[in-house]
């Protein structure tokens, strides 16, 4: 029953998410991902690739460390403090690039900022030259169960484009949340 219910929840997110992911990819010209948190890793469950010759690519089922992932950090930011602390005690924070957050203090500080603004940024923390902007998707209990992200080269996801891209990602996550009967803990500002 648990396995069946887990699949049903994921399938609902995938069914509702796919058209929204396609819209976001078309609006931004960047690859869009959907992933879920599993312990201290994110698991990619869907992707809509852009047409650009240089683009982000993750295979369905790929796992990445949550602390060096836009979706991972968006979802970690929604965890209760005690749950996050338990994860941090069981897991090191490996360094993938010079920008990877490798101390619990640095990660906690970033997660606090993510919670406040409603979106996360992987700023070349997993791969030099690649950035990712992400936001959580909430279920009917207000729990973050998945994340949506926009990934691409740092040159295209530039500082001047980040506010607009972040808003588009948040709006997409909010639409998917609404489509699956979820609700946002921090509604979008008008």
GIFEN-V775531 format. One record per backbone hydrogen bond with DSSP energy under -1.0 kcal/mol. CO is the residue of the C=O (numbers start at 1). NH is the residue of the N-H. E is the energy in kcal/mol with one decimal. If there is no record, write none. Layout:
co->{CO CO}
nh->{NH NH}
e->{E E}
//
This chain:
co->{1 2 3 4 5 6 7 8 9 10 11 12 13 14 17 18 19 20 21 22 23 24 25 31 32 33 34 34 35 36 38 40 41 42 43 44 46 48 59 62 64 65 66 69 70 71 72 73 75 76 80 81 82 83 84 85 86 97 103 104 105 106 107 108 109 110 111 112 113 114 120 122 122 127 129 130 131 132 133 134 135 137 137 139 139 143 146 147 148 149 150 151 152 153 158 161 162 163 164 165 166 167 168 169 170 171 172 173 174 175 176 177 178}
nh->{5 6 7 8 9 10 11 12 13 14 15 16 17 18 21 22 23 24 25 26 27 28 29 151 48 149 45 46 147 43 41 66 38 64 36 61 34 32 62 44 42 68 69 73 74 75 76 77 78 79 84 85 86 87 88 89 90 100 107 108 109 110 111 112 113 114 115 116 117 118 134 124 132 130 154 124 152 122 150 120 148 145 146 142 183 139 137 35 135 33 133 31 131 157 162 165 166 167 168 169 170 171 172 173 174 175 176 177 178 179 180 182 181}
e->{-2.8 -2.5 -2.4 -2.3 -2.4 -2.4 -3.4 -2.3 -1.8 -2.7 -3.1 -2.3 -2.6 -2.2 -2.9 -2.3 -2.1 -2.2 -2.5 -2.5 -2.3 -1.9 -3.1 -2.6 -2.7 -2.3 -2.8 -1.6 -2.4 -2.9 -1.3 -2.5 -3.6 -1.8 -2.1 -3.5 -2.4 -2.4 -2.4 -2.4 -2.6 -1.2 -1.3 -2.8 -2.2 -2.3 -2.8 -2.1 -1.2 -1.4 -2.3 -2.8 -1.9 -1.9 -2.6 -1.9 -1.1 -1.4 -2.3 -2.9 -2.3 -2.1 -2.8 -2.0 -1.8 -2.4 -2.5 -1.8 -2.0 -2.8 -1.9 -1.2 -1.6 -1.9 -2.5 -1.2 -2.2 -3.0 -2.5 -2.7 -2.6 -2.4 -1.4 -1.8 -1.7 -2.5 -3.2 -2.1 -2.1 -2.2 -2.4 -1.1 -3.0 -2.4 -1.5 -2.6 -3.2 -2.0 -2.2 -2.5 -2.6 -2.5 -2.1 -2.6 -2.4 -2.2 -2.4 -2.5 -2.4 -2.6 -1.7 -3.1 -1.4}
//
